[in-house]
Amino acid sequence: MKHLKIINSINMRESSLVRLIQNQSNKKLLIISASICSILNKLFDLAPPVLIGISIDVVVREKSSWLANFGFESVPIQLLILAISSFLIWTAESIFEYLYALLWRNLAQRTQHDLRIQAYDHLQKLELSFFENDSSGRLLAILNDDINQLERFLDQGANQLLQLFVTVIIVGSAMAFLAPGVAIFAFLPIPIILLGSIKFQKKLAPKYRDVRDKAGNLAARLSNNLGGILTIKSFARESWELERLRIDSSSYQESNRKAIKLSAAFIPLIRFAILFAFLAILIIGGLNTWEGKLEVGIYSFLVFITQRLLWPLTTLGHILDEYQRSMASTNRVLDLIDTPIKIAGGYKRLNPKDVKGNINFENVFFNYKNRSNLLTNFSLKIKGGTTIGIVGPTGSGKSSLVKLLLRLYEISSGQITLDGVPIHKFRLADLRKSIALVSQDVYLFHGTIEENIAYGKSNASLKEIQKAANLSESSEFINKLPQGFQTLVGERGQKLSGGQCQRIALARAILKDAPILILDEATASVDNETEAAIQRSLEKITFNRTTLVIAHRLSTIKKADRIIVLNEGFIVESGSHNELLERNSLYANLWRVQAGSNKT
């Protein structure tokens, strides 16, 4: 059982790296170029111990030195050749060090950028239920912290790992060729180091996965608290929230402490293995040289090169530490990218200018995950160019109709058509470009009023923006602001009142000029003045446009061409305002309650 866990752990690590390589396959040339520069740099970096050995050989053996075999018998000439060689080698080493640093860092930056864009692009395509079941803080941690962690490994760790491999191969081969009897003592610690590294790696992997999970929880807590700061302050819960944050932060700290405690123990243990090898080379090699079995130059080379062979292995712990952190982060990023898109668009193009706005719900069944049916065999025909009011108790399915029409959720069965074509056949972007939505929970981006209104049409002129503001009856309050249309609204529009935000959102929808307009509880939380302004705006902008108005305030839909009354997912009444009053049923009761409350 234990062996199976080890195999699964190794497979999981391999799959992380394989997944990353497959995902970034377009960077093969950059990876190969960076690798070649790293290898060449390490080859030139390993040359100085060879030069030292040759120079000692020249001084000791003079005209019978190894270099003299090439026709250079004069010692000064041999030393000059060594000096020129040293200059060229040091220069080449420096050049390739610059090149590998440049290429690896470019690779790290490009990978970081591409993964973040790829992950965010995929995130935007996921259905609304994904965001309802996940936290924005965790997603932010993946898009930012996890991708940055991978960038840190590619920036340095990948090069270090490659150069370490080259060092072991080149130096090990040279030592085995020159003095196999002595070199064996340098090789003895390597299996111990590698086995120790693998053991540490297996133990570190789950610890770093836990660290990344705790980091996501902490980010989620911070994101939620910053978003709900008004609620925290109004309920005087600062101390309680601080304690909850302290618990999450302590949990993250403890996870890191356990991982650091294990990773920090690696290098001291490895040093003792290196010390054994170095002492063995020093003593045994020295005795062989003293006895004349080994030349002085080769002995000098072995003493210098042993550290070059073994000392870099101490960095293996740090490299593996960075590797495990990056692979834990890579899994989280790639898991997000690999999340299946449940709502895919069709291939049929849809030009908003050609949309007539005939909407038909045909025998639609729908339920939210793990809940009973909200809509059962639901059917509704909406004629293009008409204004439809939709009312009903909370939870009756009003807003769900909008989400289904926008394909934010997928129906269980039945179909929804637009101008006779099932909406799942249209490209998602085309379908949503044909619909302008003003919701109860208005979201304004941090920026100017002009930028927020122009969000409905990216290439809009200032004249078009001002016209949309006039139609939404927001120009008056905008012009009274110190910077007018250039006024910053703050995050989520916090510098403006709820009614002002609502009117800017309406202006944004007007500027979009979509053939279908949806107001989802757009007047539920505004004052009477703002409601009256929105009603006046609707009279201007709903002409020859299919309009769905979902409202708790029945006065908002009084002039609608038809009013649909929903209850528990079924249409219980349908007709004009006056017709529904005459029937003296649910709508009439709701109207009397609201009319009575308005009088009091």
ChimeraX attribute file (.defattr): number of C-alpha atoms within 10 A of each C-alpha:
attribute: neighborCount
match mode: 1-to-1
recipient: residues
	/A:1	6
	/A:2	7
	/A:3	8
	/A:4	9
	/A:5	11
	/A:6	14
	/A:7	13
	/A:8	12
	/A:9	17
	/A:10	16
	/A:11	11
	/A:12	15
	/A:13	20
	/A:14	13
	/A:15	14
	/A:16	20
	/A:17	16
	/A:18	12
	/A:19	16
	/A:20	18
	/A:21	13
	/A:22	11
	/A:23	16
	/A:24	15
	/A:25	11
	/A:26	10
	/A:27	14
	/A:28	11
	/A:29	10
	/A:30	14
	/A:31	16
	/A:32	12
	/A:33	14
	/A:34	23
	/A:35	19
	/A:36	16
	/A:37	23
	/A:38	26
	/A:39	21
	/A:40	19
	/A:41	23
	/A:42	20
	/A:43	18
	/A:44	19
	/A:45	18
	/A:46	19
	/A:47	16
	/A:48	17
	/A:49	19
	/A:50	16
	/A:51	17
	/A:52	18
	/A:53	21
	/A:54	23
	/A:55	23
	/A:56	18
	/A:57	21
	/A:58	24
	/A:59	15
	/A:60	14
	/A:61	16
	/A:62	18
	/A:63	18
	/A:64	13
	/A:65	21
	/A:66	16
	/A:67	21
	/A:68	17
	/A:69	10
	/A:70	9
	/A:71	9
	/A:72	17
	/A:73	17
	/A:74	14
	/A:75	18
	/A:76	13
	/A:77	12
	/A:78	23
	/A:79	17
	/A:80	12
	/A:81	14
	/A:82	18
	/A:83	14
	/A:84	12
	/A:85	15
	/A:86	17
	/A:87	12
	/A:88	13
	/A:89	19
	/A:90	16
	/A:91	13
	/A:92	17
	/A:93	22
	/A:94	14
	/A:95	14
	/A:96	20
	/A:97	20
	/A:98	14
	/A:99	18
	/A:100	22
	/A:101	17
	/A:102	15
	/A:103	21
	/A:104	26
	/A:105	18
	/A:106	18
	/A:107	19
	/A:108	22
	/A:109	18
	/A:110	15
	/A:111	21
	/A:112	22
	/A:113	15
	/A:114	15
	/A:115	22
	/A:116	20
	/A:117	13
	/A:118	17
	/A:119	22
	/A:120	17
	/A:121	12
	/A:122	16
	/A:123	18
	/A:124	11
	/A:125	16
	/A:126	17
	/A:127	18
	/A:128	14
	/A:129	12
	/A:130	13
	/A:131	13
	/A:132	9
	/A:133	8
	/A:134	11
	/A:135	17
	/A:136	17
	/A:137	19
	/A:138	22
	/A:139	22
	/A:140	16
	/A:141	23
	/A:142	28
	/A:143	23
	/A:144	14
	/A:145	18
	/A:146	26
	/A:147	24
	/A:148	21
	/A:149	21
	/A:150	26
	/A:151	23
	/A:152	19
	/A:153	23
	/A:154	23
	/A:155	20
	/A:156	17
	/A:157	23
	/A:158	20
	/A:159	21
	/A:160	19
	/A:161	18
	/A:162	15
	/A:163	20
	/A:164	21
	/A:165	15
	/A:166	18
	/A:167	23
	/A:168	18
	/A:169	12
	/A:170	14
	/A:171	19
	/A:172	20
	/A:173	13
	/A:174	15
	/A:175	22
	/A:176	15
	/A:177	11
	/A:178	15
	/A:179	16
	/A:180	14
	/A:181	13
	/A:182	22
	/A:183	23
	/A:184	16
	/A:185	19
	/A:186	27
	/A:187	19
	/A:188	14
	/A:189	19
	/A:190	19
	/A:191	10
	/A:192	13
	/A:193	23
	/A:194	14
	/A:195	11
	/A:196	16
	/A:197	22
	/A:198	15
	/A:199	12
	/A:200	18
	/A:201	22
	/A:202	18
	/A:203	16
	/A:204	21
	/A:205	23
	/A:206	15
	/A:207	22
	/A:208	24
	/A:209	20
	/A:210	18
	/A:211	24
	/A:212	25
	/A:213	20
	/A:214	22
	/A:215	25
	/A:216	23
	/A:217	21
	/A:218	23
	/A:219	24
	/A:220	21
	/A:221	21
	/A:222	16
	/A:223	16
	/A:224	13
	/A:225	17
	/A:226	11
	/A:227	13
	/A:228	11
	/A:229	13
	/A:230	11
	/A:231	12
	/A:232	16
	/A:233	10
	/A:234	9
	/A:235	9
	/A:236	11
	/A:237	13
	/A:238	15
	/A:239	10
	/A:240	11
	/A:241	15
	/A:242	12
	/A:243	12
	/A:244	14
	/A:245	18
	/A:246	13
	/A:247	13
	/A:248	20
	/A:249	18
	/A:250	14
	/A:251	18
	/A:252	20
	/A:253	15
	/A:254	14
	/A:255	20
	/A:256	18
	/A:257	14
	/A:258	14
	/A:259	20
	/A:260	15
	/A:261	10
	/A:262	15
	/A:263	19
	/A:264	13
	/A:265	12
	/A:266	20
	/A:267	17
	/A:268	11
	/A:269	13
	/A:270	24
	/A:271	17
	/A:272	12
	/A:273	18
	/A:274	24
	/A:275	16
	/A:276	15
	/A:277	22
	/A:278	21
	/A:279	14
	/A:280	17
	/A:281	21
	/A:282	18
	/A:283	12
	/A:284	15
	/A:285	26
	/A:286	20
	/A:287	13
	/A:288	16
	/A:289	17
	/A:290	12
	/A:291	10
	/A:292	10
	/A:293	12
	/A:294	17
	/A:295	19
	/A:296	21
	/A:297	23
	/A:298	22
	/A:299	22
	/A:300	22
	/A:301	21
	/A:302	28
	/A:303	18
	/A:304	18
	/A:305	25
	/A:306	23
	/A:307	16
	/A:308	18
	/A:309	25
	/A:310	27
	/A:311	17
	/A:312	16
	/A:313	25
	/A:314	19
	/A:315	18
	/A:316	22
	/A:317	23
	/A:318	17
	/A:319	19
	/A:320	21
	/A:321	25
	/A:322	21
	/A:323	25
	/A:324	23
	/A:325	23
	/A:326	27
	/A:327	25
	/A:328	25
	/A:329	27
	/A:330	22
	/A:331	21
	/A:332	22
	/A:333	24
	/A:334	18
	/A:335	13
	/A:336	18
	/A:337	19
	/A:338	11
	/A:339	13
	/A:340	13
	/A:341	14
	/A:342	12
	/A:343	16
	/A:344	17
	/A:345	17
	/A:346	16
	/A:347	12
	/A:348	14
	/A:349	13
	/A:350	18
	/A:351	10
	/A:352	18
	/A:353	10
	/A:354	10
	/A:355	18
	/A:356	17
	/A:357	26
	/A:358	18
	/A:359	22
	/A:360	21
	/A:361	21
	/A:362	16
	/A:363	15
	/A:364	18
	/A:365	20
	/A:366	24
	/A:367	17
	/A:368	15
	/A:369	8
	/A:370	6
	/A:371	8
	/A:372	10
	/A:373	15
	/A:374	17
	/A:375	23
	/A:376	18
	/A:377	15
	/A:378	17
	/A:379	17
	/A:380	14
	/A:381	12
	/A:382	18
	/A:383	16
	/A:384	19
	/A:385	18
	/A:386	20
	/A:387	26
	/A:388	23
	/A:389	26
	/A:390	26
	/A:391	27
	/A:392	24
	/A:393	14
	/A:394	12
	/A:395	13
	/A:396	18
	/A:397	22
	/A:398	24
	/A:399	18
	/A:400	19
	/A:401	17
	/A:402	19
	/A:403	13
	/A:404	17
	/A:405	22
	/A:406	20
	/A:407	21
	/A:408	18
	/A:409	20
	/A:410	20
	/A:411	17
	/A:412	14
	/A:413	13
	/A:414	16
	/A:415	19
	/A:416	24
	/A:417	18
	/A:418	20
	/A:419	16
	/A:420	11
	/A:421	15
	/A:422	16
	/A:423	23
	/A:424	21
	/A:425	16
	/A:426	19
	/A:427	17
	/A:428	22
	/A:429	13
	/A:430	17
	/A:431	24
	/A:432	19
	/A:433	19
	/A:434	21
	/A:435	22
	/A:436	23
	/A:437	22
	/A:438	24
	/A:439	19
	/A:440	19
	/A:441	14
	/A:442	18
	/A:443	16
	/A:444	23
	/A:445	16
	/A:446	15
	/A:447	16
	/A:448	19
	/A:449	26
	/A:450	22
	/A:451	22
	/A:452	24
	/A:453	28
	/A:454	23
	/A:455	19
	/A:456	22
	/A:457	18
	/A:458	11
	/A:459	9
	/A:460	16
	/A:461	11
	/A:462	12
	/A:463	9
	/A:464	16
	/A:465	24
	/A:466	20
	/A:467	16
	/A:468	26
	/A:469	26
	/A:470	14
	/A:471	22
	/A:472	27
	/A:473	22
	/A:474	25
	/A:475	20
	/A:476	11
	/A:477	10
	/A:478	20
	/A:479	12
	/A:480	10
	/A:481	11
	/A:482	9
	/A:483	12
	/A:484	16
	/A:485	22
	/A:486	14
	/A:487	17
	/A:488	20
	/A:489	22
	/A:490	15
	/A:491	13
	/A:492	15
	/A:493	23
	/A:494	14
	/A:495	13
	/A:496	14
	/A:497	11
	/A:498	17
	/A:499	22
	/A:500	18
	/A:501	24
	/A:502	29
	/A:503	28
	/A:504	26
	/A:505	27
	/A:506	31
	/A:507	30
	/A:508	27
	/A:509	25
	/A:510	28
	/A:511	25
	/A:512	23
	/A:513	21
	/A:514	22
	/A:515	22
	/A:516	27
	/A:517	26
	/A:518	21
	/A:519	22
	/A:520	21
	/A:521	22
	/A:522	27
	/A:523	27
	/A:524	16
	/A:525	16
	/A:526	20
	/A:527	12
	/A:528	11
	/A:529	10
	/A:530	19
	/A:531	21
	/A:532	16
	/A:533	17
	/A:534	23
	/A:535	18
	/A:536	14
	/A:537	21
	/A:538	22
	/A:539	12
	/A:540	10
	/A:541	16
	/A:542	18
	/A:543	12
	/A:544	14
	/A:545	19
	/A:546	24
	/A:547	28
	/A:548	24
	/A:549	24
	/A:550	29
	/A:551	22
	/A:552	21
	/A:553	19
	/A:554	19
	/A:555	16
	/A:556	21
	/A:557	24
	/A:558	15
	/A:559	17
	/A:560	19
	/A:561	15
	/A:562	21
	/A:563	26
	/A:564	22
	/A:565	22
	/A:566	22
	/A:567	17
	/A:568	17
	/A:569	22
	/A:570	18
	/A:571	19
	/A:572	14
	/A:573	19
	/A:574	16
	/A:575	17
	/A:576	19
	/A:577	22
	/A:578	11
	/A:579	14
	/A:580	21
	/A:581	17
	/A:582	11
	/A:583	12
	/A:584	13
	/A:585	12
	/A:586	17
	/A:587	24
	/A:588	17
	/A:589	13
	/A:590	19
	/A:591	18
	/A:592	13
	/A:593	11
	/A:594	16
	/A:595	14
	/A:596	10
	/A:597	9
	/A:598	8
	/A:599	6
	/A:600	6
